[in-house]
């Protein structure tokens, strides 16, 4: 079974962030994407939080860099809590 990786990246501009997210889903590089606005000194910036597999993470990061990623890209394994839920799921019984 593949290990899941959470990837976070900052993209400048709402339209660009949506286009990058759409491209990543169409390419099958991410199974889940969350988009939220983040403070940025020069323009609007959006943080993409993506879930992918360890095998796809390098291709996903390369795609983000080639599509206008303006900040660092942070990747980390998805861990599970004592209730066996991934740490990115909240309010689980």
DSSP file (Angstrom, degrees, kcal/mol; ACC not computed):
  #  RESIDUE AA STRUCTURE BP1 BP2  ACC     N-H-->O    O-->H-N    N-H-->O    O-->H-N    TCO  KAPPA ALPHA  PHI   PSI    X-CA   Y-CA   Z-CA
    1    1 A X              0   0    0      0, 0.0     2,-0.1     0, 0.0     0, 0.0   0.000 360.0 360.0 360.0 138.0    0.0    0.0    0.0
    2    2 A X        -     0   0    0      1,-0.1     2,-0.3    51,-0.0    51,-0.0  -0.434 360.0-121.5 -74.4 144.6    1.3    3.4   -0.9
    3    3 A X        -     0   0    0     -2,-0.1    51,-2.0     1,-0.0     2,-0.3  -0.679  27.7-125.9 -82.5 139.3    2.1    5.9    1.8
    4    4 A X  E     -A   53   0A   0     -2,-0.3    74,-2.6    74,-0.3     2,-0.4  -0.677  21.7-159.4 -90.4 143.5    0.2    9.2    1.6
    5    5 A X  E     -AB  52  77A   0     47,-3.4    47,-2.5    -2,-0.3     2,-0.5  -0.962   9.9-144.2-122.1 135.0    2.0   12.5    1.5
    6    6 A X  E     -AB  51  76A   0     70,-3.2    70,-2.1    -2,-0.4     2,-0.4  -0.882  20.5-168.5 -96.1 129.0    0.6   15.9    2.4
    7    7 A X  E     -AB  50  75A   0     43,-2.7    43,-3.2    -2,-0.5     2,-0.4  -0.973   5.0-167.8-121.1 131.2    2.0   18.7    0.2
    8    8 A X  E     +AB  49  74A   0     66,-2.7    66,-2.5    -2,-0.4     2,-0.3  -0.976  13.7 165.8-120.7 132.5    1.6   22.4    0.9
    9    9 A X  E     -AB  48  73A   0     39,-2.1    39,-3.2    -2,-0.4     2,-0.5  -0.984  29.5-130.9-143.4 151.9    2.4   25.1   -1.7
   10   10 A X  E     -A   47   0A   0     62,-0.5    60,-2.2    -2,-0.3    61,-1.0  -0.907  21.8-173.2-107.5 131.3    1.7   28.8   -2.1
   11   11 A X  E     -AB  46  69A   0     35,-3.1    35,-3.1    -2,-0.5     2,-0.3  -0.983  21.7-128.0-123.7 131.6    0.5   30.0   -5.5
   12   12 A X  E    S+A   45   0A   0     56,-0.8    33,-0.3    -2,-0.4     4,-0.2  -0.620  75.0  23.2 -79.3 135.9    0.0   33.7   -6.3
   13   13 A X  S  > S-     0   0    0     31,-2.8     4,-2.3    -2,-0.3     5,-0.2   0.550  75.4-114.1  84.7 130.9   -3.4   34.8   -7.7
   14   14 A X  H  > S+     0   0    0      1,-0.2     4,-2.5     2,-0.2     5,-0.2   0.920 114.5  49.5 -62.1 -46.2   -6.7   33.1   -7.3
   15   15 A X  H  > S+     0   0    0      1,-0.2     4,-2.3     2,-0.2    -1,-0.2   0.895 112.2  48.4 -63.0 -39.8   -7.1   32.1  -10.9
   16   16 A X  H  > S+     0   0    0      2,-0.2     4,-2.6     1,-0.2    -1,-0.2   0.907 110.8  50.6 -66.9 -41.2   -3.6   30.6  -11.1
   17   17 A X  H  X S+     0   0    0     -4,-2.3     4,-2.5     2,-0.2    -2,-0.2   0.913 112.1  47.2 -62.9 -42.2   -4.2   28.6   -7.9
   18   18 A X  H  X S+     0   0    0     -4,-2.5     4,-2.6     2,-0.2    -1,-0.2   0.911 112.3  50.1 -65.5 -41.4   -7.5   27.2   -9.3
   19   19 A X  H  X S+     0   0    0     -4,-2.3     4,-2.6    -5,-0.2    -2,-0.2   0.913 111.7  47.9 -63.5 -42.9   -5.8   26.4  -12.6
   20   20 A X  H  X S+     0   0    0     -4,-2.6     4,-2.4     2,-0.2    -2,-0.2   0.937 112.8  48.4 -63.3 -46.3   -3.0   24.6  -10.9
   21   21 A X  H  X S+     0   0    0     -4,-2.5     4,-2.1     1,-0.2    -2,-0.2   0.919 112.5  48.8 -60.0 -44.1   -5.4   22.6   -8.6
   22   22 A X  H  X S+     0   0    0     -4,-2.6     4,-2.6     1,-0.2    -1,-0.2   0.925 111.3  49.5 -61.6 -45.6   -7.5   21.7  -11.6
   23   23 A X  H  X S+     0   0    0     -4,-2.6     4,-2.1     1,-0.2    -1,-0.2   0.891 109.8  51.6 -61.3 -40.6   -4.4   20.6  -13.6
   24   24 A X  H  <>S+     0   0    0     -4,-2.4     5,-2.4     2,-0.2     6,-0.7   0.903 111.7  46.0 -65.9 -40.7   -3.2   18.4  -10.8
   25   25 A X  H ><5S+     0   0    0     -4,-2.1     3,-1.1     1,-0.2    -2,-0.2   0.924 112.6  50.0 -66.9 -43.4   -6.5   16.7  -10.4
   26   26 A X  H 3<5S+     0   0    0     -4,-2.6    -2,-0.2     1,-0.3    -1,-0.2   0.854 110.2  51.1 -63.0 -34.1   -6.8   16.1  -14.1
   27   27 A X  T 3<5S-     0   0    0     -4,-2.1    -1,-0.3    -5,-0.2    -2,-0.2   0.548 112.4-121.5 -80.1  -6.7   -3.3   14.6  -14.2
   28   28 A X  T < 5S+     0   0    0     -3,-1.1    -3,-0.2    -4,-0.4    -2,-0.1   0.759  75.1 127.1  74.0  24.3   -4.1   12.3  -11.4
   29   29 A X      < +     0   0    0     -5,-2.4     2,-0.3    -6,-0.2    24,-0.2   0.584  68.0  36.6 -91.2 -10.4   -1.3   13.7   -9.2
   30   30 A X        -     0   0    0     -6,-0.7    22,-0.2    22,-0.1    -2,-0.1  -0.995  52.3-163.5-141.5 146.3   -3.5   14.4   -6.1
   31   31 A X  S    S+     0   0    0     20,-3.2     2,-0.3    -2,-0.3    21,-0.1   0.649  84.7  19.8 -98.8 -19.4   -6.5   12.7   -4.5
   32   32 A X  E     -C   51   0A   0     19,-1.0    19,-2.1     2,-0.0     2,-0.4  -0.990  62.8-171.4-151.1 139.5   -7.6   15.7   -2.4
   33   33 A X  E     -C   50   0A   0     -2,-0.3     2,-0.4    17,-0.2    17,-0.2  -0.996   2.5-171.3-137.3 131.3   -6.9   19.5   -2.7
   34   34 A X  E     -C   49   0A   0     15,-2.4    15,-2.6    -2,-0.4     2,-0.4  -0.972   9.8-162.8-116.9 135.3   -7.8   22.2   -0.2
   35   35 A X  E     +C   48   0A   0     -2,-0.4     2,-0.3    13,-0.2    13,-0.2  -0.977  15.9 163.0-121.8 128.7   -7.4   25.9   -1.2
   36   36 A X  E     -C   47   0A   0     11,-1.9    11,-3.6    -2,-0.4     2,-0.2  -0.996  37.5-108.1-143.8 151.2   -7.2   28.8    1.2
   37   37 A X  E     -C   46   0A   0     -2,-0.3     2,-0.3     9,-0.2     9,-0.3  -0.470  33.5-169.8 -76.5 144.3   -6.1   32.4    1.1
   38   38 A X  E     -C   45   0A   0      7,-2.7     7,-0.8    -2,-0.2     2,-0.1  -0.963  32.2 -94.0-131.8 150.3   -2.9   33.4    2.9
   39   39 A X        +     0   0    0     -2,-0.3     2,-0.3     5,-0.1     5,-0.1  -0.392  46.8 175.3 -62.8 138.4   -1.4   36.8    3.6
   40   40 A X        -     0   0    0      3,-0.1     5,-0.1     1,-0.1    -2,-0.0  -0.987  31.9-135.6-147.3 135.9    1.2   37.8    1.0
   41   41 A X  S    S+     0   0    0     -2,-0.3    -1,-0.1     1,-0.2     3,-0.1   0.825  98.5  30.1 -65.3 -33.4    3.0   41.2    0.8
   42   42 A X  S    S-     0   0    0      1,-0.2     2,-0.3     2,-0.0    -1,-0.2   0.785 125.9 -18.6-102.0 -28.7    2.7   41.8   -3.0
   43   43 A X  S    S-     0   0    0    -30,-0.0     2,-0.2     0, 0.0    -1,-0.2  -0.916  87.0 -55.3-161.1-179.0   -0.6   40.2   -4.1
   44   44 A X        -     0   0    0     -2,-0.3   -31,-2.8    -3,-0.1     2,-0.4  -0.527  54.0-168.8 -71.3 140.1   -3.2   37.6   -3.1
   45   45 A X  E     -AC  12  38A   0     -7,-0.8    -7,-2.7   -33,-0.3     2,-0.4  -0.971   8.1-155.2-132.4 148.4   -1.7   34.2   -2.5
   46   46 A X  E     -AC  11  37A   0    -35,-3.1   -35,-3.1    -2,-0.4     2,-0.5  -0.968   9.7-140.0-127.2 137.5   -3.4   30.9   -2.0
   47   47 A X  E     -AC  10  36A   0    -11,-3.6   -11,-1.9    -2,-0.4     2,-0.5  -0.854  12.7-156.1 -98.9 127.4   -2.2   27.8   -0.2
   48   48 A X  E     -AC   9  35A   0    -39,-3.2   -39,-2.1    -2,-0.5     2,-0.6  -0.890   4.9-167.3 -98.3 128.6   -2.8   24.5   -1.8
   49   49 A X  E     -AC   8  34A   0    -15,-2.6   -15,-2.4    -2,-0.5     2,-0.3  -0.974  18.3-178.7-115.9 116.0   -2.9   21.5    0.6
   50   50 A X  E     -AC   7  33A   0    -43,-3.2   -43,-2.7    -2,-0.6     2,-0.5  -0.840  24.2-146.5-120.3 149.8   -2.8   18.3   -1.4
   51   51 A X  E     +AC   6  32A   0    -19,-2.1   -20,-3.2    -2,-0.3   -19,-1.0  -0.973  35.4 146.8-114.0 129.0   -2.8   14.6   -0.6
   52   52 A X  E     -A    5   0A   0    -47,-2.5   -47,-3.4    -2,-0.5     2,-0.2  -0.823  46.2 -90.7-144.2-179.1   -0.9   12.3   -2.9
   53   53 A X  E  >  -A    4   0A   0    -49,-0.3     4,-1.4    -2,-0.3     3,-0.4  -0.617  36.2-111.5 -96.6 162.8    1.1    9.1   -2.7
   54   54 A X  T  4 S+     0   0    0    -51,-2.0     4,-0.5     1,-0.2   -50,-0.1   0.830 118.4  55.0 -62.7 -30.6    4.9    9.0   -2.1
   55   55 A X  T  4 S+     0   0    0    -52,-0.2     4,-0.3     1,-0.2    -1,-0.2   0.841 113.4  40.4 -70.3 -32.7    5.4    7.8   -5.7
   56   56 A X  T  > S+     0   0    0     -3,-0.4     4,-2.5     1,-0.2     5,-0.2   0.615  91.0  89.4 -91.4 -13.7    3.6   10.8   -7.2
   57   57 A X  H  X S+     0   0    0     -4,-1.4     4,-2.6     1,-0.2     5,-0.2   0.881  85.9  50.3 -55.9 -45.3    4.9   13.5   -4.8
   58   58 A X  H  > S+     0   0    0     -4,-0.5     4,-2.2     1,-0.2    -1,-0.2   0.920 113.4  45.7 -61.5 -41.7    8.0   14.3   -6.9
   59   59 A X  H  > S+     0   0    0     -4,-0.3     4,-2.2     2,-0.2    -1,-0.2   0.889 112.6  51.5 -66.9 -38.5    5.9   14.8  -10.1
   60   60 A X  H  X S+     0   0    0     -4,-2.5     4,-2.3     2,-0.2    -2,-0.2   0.937 110.8  47.4 -62.8 -47.3    3.4   16.8   -8.2
   61   61 A X  H  X S+     0   0    0     -4,-2.6     4,-2.4     1,-0.2    -2,-0.2   0.894 111.4  51.1 -61.6 -40.8    6.1   19.1   -6.8
   62   62 A X  H  X S+     0   0    0     -4,-2.2     4,-2.0    -5,-0.2    -1,-0.2   0.901 109.7  50.4 -63.4 -40.9    7.6   19.5  -10.3
   63   63 A X  H  X S+     0   0    0     -4,-2.2     4,-0.7     2,-0.2    -2,-0.2   0.908 110.3  49.8 -63.9 -42.2    4.2   20.4  -11.8
   64   64 A X  H ><>S+     0   0    0     -4,-2.3     5,-1.7     1,-0.2     3,-1.0   0.936 110.6  49.3 -62.6 -46.5    3.6   23.0   -9.0
   65   65 A X  H ><5S+     0   0    0     -4,-2.4     3,-0.8     1,-0.3    -1,-0.2   0.876 112.2  48.7 -61.1 -37.7    7.1   24.6   -9.6
   66   66 A X  H 3<5S+     0   0    0     -4,-2.0    -1,-0.3     1,-0.2    -2,-0.2   0.593 109.1  55.3 -77.3 -10.4    6.5   24.8  -13.3
   67   67 A X  T <<5S-     0   0    0     -3,-1.0    -1,-0.2    -4,-0.7    -2,-0.2   0.249 129.5 -77.8-109.6  12.1    3.0   26.3  -12.8
   68   68 A X  T < 5 +     0   0    0     -3,-0.8   -56,-0.8    -4,-0.2     2,-0.3   0.706  59.5 172.7 104.9  21.6    3.9   29.3  -10.8
   69   69 A X  E   < -B   11   0A   0     -5,-1.7   -58,-0.2   -58,-0.2    -1,-0.2  -0.495  10.2-171.1 -60.8 124.2    4.5   28.1   -7.2
   70   70 A X  E     +     0   0A   0    -60,-2.2     2,-0.2    -2,-0.3   -59,-0.2   0.569  58.2  33.6-100.6  -9.7    5.8   31.3   -5.5
   71   71 A X  E    S-     0   0A   0    -61,-1.0     2,-0.1     1,-0.2   -59,-0.0  -0.540  99.4 -52.6-129.1-166.2    6.9   29.9   -2.1
   72   72 A X  E     -     0   0A   0     -2,-0.2     2,-0.5   -63,-0.1   -62,-0.5  -0.350  43.1-136.3 -71.7 155.0    8.3   26.8   -0.6
   73   73 A X  E     -B    9   0A   0    -64,-0.2     2,-0.5    -4,-0.1   -64,-0.2  -0.972  20.2-163.4-112.8 121.2    6.7   23.4   -1.1
   74   74 A X  E     -B    8   0A   0    -66,-2.5   -66,-2.7    -2,-0.5     2,-0.4  -0.914   6.7-174.7-111.3 127.2    6.5   21.4    2.1
   75   75 A X  E     +B    7   0A   0     -2,-0.5     2,-0.3   -68,-0.2   -68,-0.2  -0.952   9.9 161.0-120.7 140.7    5.9   17.6    2.0
   76   76 A X  E     -B    6   0A   0    -70,-2.1   -70,-3.2    -2,-0.4    -2,-0.0  -0.985  42.2 -96.7-153.4 149.5    5.3   15.3    4.9
   77   77 A X  E     -B    5   0A   0     -2,-0.3     2,-0.6   -72,-0.2   -72,-0.3  -0.337  40.5-113.3 -63.3 146.5    3.9   11.9    5.5
   78   78 A X        -     0   0    0    -74,-2.6   -74,-0.3     8,-0.0     2,-0.2  -0.738  38.7-158.5 -80.2 121.3    0.2   11.7    6.5
   79   79 A X        -     0   0    0     -2,-0.6     8,-2.3    -3,-0.0     2,-0.4  -0.585   6.5-131.1 -99.5 164.1    0.3   10.3   10.1
   80   80 A X  B     -D   86   0B   0      6,-0.2     6,-0.2    -2,-0.2     2,-0.1  -0.896  13.0-137.1-116.8 145.7   -2.6    8.6   11.9
   81   81 A X    >   -     0   0    0      4,-2.3     3,-2.1    -2,-0.4     6,-0.0  -0.235  43.1 -83.5 -88.5-175.5   -3.8    9.3   15.4
   82   82 A X  T 3  S+     0   0    0      1,-0.3    -1,-0.1     2,-0.1    -2,-0.0   0.741 129.6  57.1 -64.6 -22.3   -4.8    6.8   18.0
   83   83 A X  T 3  S-     0   0    0      2,-0.2    -1,-0.3     9,-0.0     3,-0.1   0.303 117.7-112.8 -89.1   9.7   -8.3    6.5   16.4
   84   84 A X  S <  S+     0   0    0     -3,-2.1     2,-0.4     1,-0.2    -2,-0.1   0.711  74.5 132.7  65.9  24.5   -6.7    5.5   13.1
   85   85 A X        -     0   0    0      4,-0.1    -4,-2.3     7,-0.1    -1,-0.2  -0.859  65.1-105.2-101.3 140.8   -7.8    8.7   11.4
   86   86 A X  B >   -D   80   0B   0     -2,-0.4     3,-1.8    -6,-0.2    -6,-0.2  -0.284  31.4-115.6 -58.2 150.1   -5.4   10.7    9.3
   87   87 A X  T 3  S+     0   0    0     -8,-2.3    -1,-0.1     1,-0.3    -7,-0.1   0.680 112.5  63.3 -65.3 -16.3   -4.2   13.9   11.1
   88   88 A X  T 3  S+     0   0    0     -9,-0.2     2,-0.5     2,-0.1    -1,-0.3   0.541  86.3  84.9 -87.2  -6.0   -5.9   16.1    8.4
   89   89 A X    <   -     0   0    0     -3,-1.8     2,-0.3     3,-0.0     3,-0.2  -0.820  65.8-167.4 -92.3 134.0   -9.4   14.8    9.3
   90   90 A X        +     0   0    0     -2,-0.5    -2,-0.1     1,-0.2    -4,-0.0  -0.785  56.0  24.9-119.0 163.7  -11.0   16.6   12.1
   91   91 A X  S    S+     0   0    0     -2,-0.3     2,-0.3     1,-0.2    -1,-0.2   0.823  75.8 157.9  57.4  37.7  -14.0   16.1   14.3
   92   92 A X              0   0    0     -3,-0.2    -1,-0.2     1,-0.1    -7,-0.1  -0.668 360.0 360.0 -89.6 148.2  -14.0   12.3   13.9
   93   93 A X              0   0    0     -2,-0.3    -1,-0.1   -10,-0.0    -2,-0.0   0.504 360.0 360.0 -64.9 360.0  -15.8   10.1   16.5
